[in-house]
Amino acid sequence: MEKYLDIIKNSYASYWNYIKQSVFMELSWENYFYGLIIISLVVWVLEIIFPWRKNQPLFRKDFWLDTFYMFFNFFLLNLIVLIALSNTAEQLFNDILGLVGLSVASFQLFDINSFPYWARIAVFFISIDFVQWFTHTLLHRYEFLWNFHKVHHSVKQMGFAAHLRYHWMEPIVYNSMKYIPLAIMGGFTAQDVAIVHFFNITIGHLNHANINWDYGWLKYLLNNPRMHIWHHAKELPTERRMGVNFGITLSIWDYIFKTNYIPYDGRDIELGFDGDEKFPKGFIHQELYPIGKE
């Protein structure tokens, strides 16, 4: 038990030092704090210059709530629970495997670090994106998970910051699923993770932005605003009631598995889900949902 308590204590200390180093600009390429701010400002400027829904206010409905979510989920949630939970769960998993004479290395099929740099980044990006796409489908398919995912779908006006409005349970689900391919492929450098992460943040912000872009032929490869708006549609055909367009960064999975759906220009469609008028409006009540749900 003492070992796990030390892991929790060291996790908090290390991550708190990381946040301080980020804010005081003591980090370079792995500074997610200022990276997030720069990406957000650039995409927001694009919304101002190229607005798709021209009647939507610059400070749209829940703009400040989503901005708070963005920084809370990206930094404070990690500090409060995720880093310590992740490190402790990893050690517990390793200890359980050790009882039967195994280790995480036993599941490693190949060492990704032996690949050329471009191949290492590509394999990491594609494999993680597929796992996230699959996990996203599960969030819509099972009511237990959907109740947490409702927080993200409670957005009524789309904008870049809506990208990071999500329940604290979601990263636990996503990270648990992503652990599988990471164990199979071996470790990645912090720089590898930073490159992929910044790219994913940029595409995710653009997907939720008030911009009329579909990237031309790249729409069959990359998720985009005109595609993702339909993922948030309140009304879908009966045969699509479980959801559509589940792509996180890549759209190709939706085209491969026939979950793509763009029937027409979705600029003015209503967003949300059935019963969203009764869904909690404030941050605290949304974070406690569905614990306090009747």
C-alpha positions in Angstrom: 0.0 0.0 0.0 2.8 2.4 0.8 4.2 1.9 -2.7 0.9 3.1 -4.2 0.7 6.0 -1.8 4.2 7.1 -2.9 3.1 6.8 -6.6 0.1 9.1 -5.9 2.2 11.6 -4.0 4.9 11.7 -6.6 2.3 11.9 -9.4 0.8 15.0 -7.9 4.2 16.6 -7.2 5.5 15.9 -10.7 2.4 17.2 -12.5 2.1 20.3 -10.4 5.8 21.1 -11.2 4.9 20.5 -14.9 2.0 23.0 -14.8 4.2 25.6 -13.1 7.0 25.1 -15.7 4.4 25.4 -18.5 2.9 28.7 -17.1 6.3 30.2 -16.5 7.5 29.2 -20.0 10.2 26.9 -18.7 9.2 24.3 -21.3 9.6 24.4 -25.1 7.8 22.1 -27.5 5.9 20.1 -24.8 4.3 23.3 -23.4 0.6 22.3 -23.7 -0.5 25.3 -21.8 0.5 28.0 -24.3 0.1 25.6 -27.2 -3.6 25.3 -26.3 -3.9 29.0 -26.0 -2.3 29.7 -29.3 -4.3 27.1 -31.2 -7.5 28.4 -29.6 -6.8 32.0 -30.5 -5.9 31.1 -34.1 -9.1 29.0 -34.6 -11.2 31.7 -32.9 -9.8 34.3 -35.3 -10.8 32.0 -38.2 -14.3 31.8 -36.8 -14.4 35.6 -36.7 -13.1 36.0 -40.3 -15.0 33.1 -41.9 -18.2 32.6 -39.8 -20.5 29.8 -41.1 -23.5 30.7 -39.0 -23.3 34.5 -39.4 -26.1 35.1 -36.9 -24.3 33.3 -34.1 -22.9 35.7 -31.5 -19.1 36.0 -31.3 -19.5 35.1 -27.6 -21.9 32.3 -28.3 -24.1 30.5 -25.8 -21.9 28.8 -23.1 -18.8 30.4 -24.6 -17.3 31.0 -21.1 -18.5 27.7 -19.7 -16.7 25.9 -22.6 -13.6 28.0 -22.1 -13.5 27.0 -18.4 -14.1 23.3 -19.4 -11.2 23.6 -21.9 -8.6 24.5 -19.2 -10.1 22.4 -16.5 -10.2 19.2 -18.5 -6.8 19.8 -20.2 -4.9 20.7 -17.0 -6.7 20.7 -13.6 -8.5 17.4 -14.2 -5.2 15.7 -14.7 -3.9 17.3 -11.5 -6.9 16.4 -9.4 -7.3 12.7 -10.4 -6.1 11.4 -13.8 -2.4 11.4 -13.5 -2.4 9.8 -10.1 -5.1 7.3 -11.1 -3.3 6.4 -14.3 0.1 5.8 -12.7 -1.4 3.8 -9.8 -3.5 1.7 -12.2 -0.5 1.0 -14.4 1.5 -0.1 -11.4 -1.3 -2.3 -10.1 -1.7 -3.9 -13.5 2.0 -4.6 -13.6 1.9 -6.1 -10.1 -1.0 -8.4 -11.1 0.8 -9.6 -14.2 3.8 -10.2 -12.0 1.9 -12.7 -9.9 1.5 -14.9 -12.9 5.0 -14.4 -14.2 4.1 -11.8 -16.9 4.9 -8.2 -17.5 3.6 -5.5 -19.9 6.6 -6.3 -22.1 5.1 -9.8 -22.6 2.3 -8.2 -24.7 4.7 -6.1 -26.8 4.5 -7.4 -30.4 7.1 -5.0 -31.7 9.2 -2.0 -30.6 7.9 1.1 -32.3 11.1 3.0 -31.5 12.9 0.7 -34.0 10.9 2.2 -36.8 12.0 5.2 -38.9 10.8 8.5 -37.3 8.0 9.2 -39.9 6.7 5.6 -39.5 6.7 5.8 -35.7 4.6 8.9 -35.7 2.2 7.6 -38.4 1.6 4.2 -36.6 1.2 6.0 -33.3 -1.3 8.5 -34.7 -3.4 6.1 -36.8 -3.6 3.4 -34.2 -4.6 5.8 -31.4 -7.1 7.5 -33.6 -8.8 4.2 -34.5 -9.0 3.3 -30.8 -10.6 6.6 -30.0 -13.1 6.3 -32.9 -14.1 2.8 -31.6 -14.3 4.1 -28.0 -16.5 7.0 -29.2 -18.9 4.6 -30.8 -19.2 2.8 -27.4 -20.0 6.1 -25.7 -23.1 6.3 -28.0 -24.1 2.6 -27.9 -24.3 1.9 -24.2 -26.6 4.0 -22.0 -24.2 3.9 -19.0 -21.4 5.5 -21.1 -23.9 7.8 -23.0 -25.0 9.4 -19.8 -21.4 10.7 -19.3 -21.1 11.7 -23.0 -24.3 13.8 -22.8 -22.2 16.6 -21.3 -20.4 17.0 -24.6 -23.6 16.8 -26.6 -25.3 19.4 -24.4 -23.6 22.1 -26.6 -26.3 24.1 -28.3 -24.1 26.4 -30.3 -20.9 25.1 -31.8 -17.6 26.9 -31.4 -13.9 25.8 -31.0 -14.0 25.5 -27.1 -16.9 23.0 -27.3 -14.2 20.5 -28.3 -13.1 20.1 -24.7 -16.5 20.2 -23.0 -16.6 16.6 -21.7 -17.4 14.7 -18.4 -14.5 13.7 -16.2 -15.3 10.1 -16.8 -14.5 10.3 -20.5 -10.7 10.5 -20.3 -10.8 7.5 -18.0 -12.6 5.5 -20.6 -10.5 6.7 -23.5 -7.2 6.3 -21.7 -8.1 2.8 -20.6 -8.7 1.8 -24.2 -5.6 3.5 -25.5 -3.4 1.6 -23.0 -3.9 -1.6 -25.1 -2.2 -0.5 -28.3 0.5 1.3 -26.3 1.3 -1.9 -24.5 1.5 -3.8 -27.8 3.8 -1.2 -29.5 6.1 -0.3 -26.7 7.0 3.2 -25.5 6.9 6.6 -27.3 9.0 9.6 -26.7 7.4 12.8 -25.2 8.1 14.6 -28.4 6.2 11.9 -30.4 3.2 12.4 -28.1 3.4 16.2 -28.2 3.4 16.3 -32.1 0.4 14.0 -32.4 -1.4 15.7 -29.5 -1.1 19.3 -30.9 -2.3 18.1 -34.3 -5.3 16.4 -32.8 -6.1 19.5 -30.7 -6.0 21.6 -33.8 -8.3 19.4 -35.9 -10.6 18.9 -32.9 -10.9 22.7 -32.4 -11.6 23.1 -36.1 -14.2 20.4 -36.1 -16.3 22.3 -33.5 -15.6 25.7 -34.9 -18.1 28.0 -36.6 -16.4 27.6 -40.0 -17.8 26.3 -43.3 -14.9 24.0 -44.3 -14.8 20.4 -45.5 -11.1 20.4 -46.8 -12.1 19.3 -50.3 -11.0 15.7 -51.1 -9.3 15.6 -47.7 -12.8 15.4 -46.1 -12.6 11.6 -46.8 -9.5 11.5 -44.6 -9.9 14.3 -42.0 -12.9 15.1 -39.8 -14.2 18.6 -40.5 -16.8 21.1 -39.4 -19.4 20.3 -42.0 -19.1 16.6 -41.1 -18.9 17.0 -37.3 -22.0 19.3 -37.0 -24.1 16.2 -37.9 -22.5 14.3 -35.1 -24.1 16.8 -32.8 -27.5 16.9 -34.6 -30.5 16.5 -32.2 -32.6 14.8 -34.8 -31.3 11.8 -36.8 -33.1 9.0 -38.8 -34.3 6.0 -36.8 -31.7 3.8 -38.4 -29.0 6.3 -37.3 -30.3 6.9 -33.8 -27.1 5.6 -32.2 -25.1 8.4 -33.8 -23.1 9.2 -36.8 -19.7 10.6 -37.8 -17.7 9.3 -34.8 -14.3 10.3 -36.1 -12.0 12.2 -33.7 -9.3 13.4 -36.1 -9.7 11.0 -39.0 -13.0 10.7 -40.9 -11.8 7.6 -42.9 -13.1 5.2 -40.2 -16.6 6.5 -40.7 -16.4 5.9 -44.4 -14.9 2.5 -43.9 -17.5 1.3 -41.4 -20.4 3.2 -43.0 -21.1 5.5 -40.0 -20.7 8.6 -42.2 -23.7 10.8 -42.6 -23.9 14.3 -44.3 -27.4 14.4 -45.9 -27.2 18.2 -46.7 -25.7 21.4 -45.5 -26.1 21.3 -41.7 -25.5 24.9 -40.9 -28.8 25.6 -39.1 -29.7 22.2 -37.7 -30.6 22.0 -34.0 -27.9 20.5 -31.8 -28.3 18.4 -28.7 -30.2 15.3 -27.7 -33.8 14.4 -26.7 -34.5 15.8 -23.3 -31.6 18.2 -23.3 -33.8 21.1 -22.1 -33.8 19.3 -18.7 -30.1 18.6 -18.7 -28.0 20.5 -16.0 -26.7 23.9 -17.2 -23.8 24.6 -14.8 -20.4 23.1 -14.6 -20.7 21.4 -11.1 -24.1 19.8 -11.9 -22.9 18.6 -15.2 -19.8 17.1 -13.6 -21.9 15.3 -11.0 -24.2 13.9 -13.7 -25.4 11.2 -13.9 -24.7 10.5 -10.2 -27.5 12.7 -9.1 -29.8 11.7 -12.0 -33.2 10.3 -11.1 
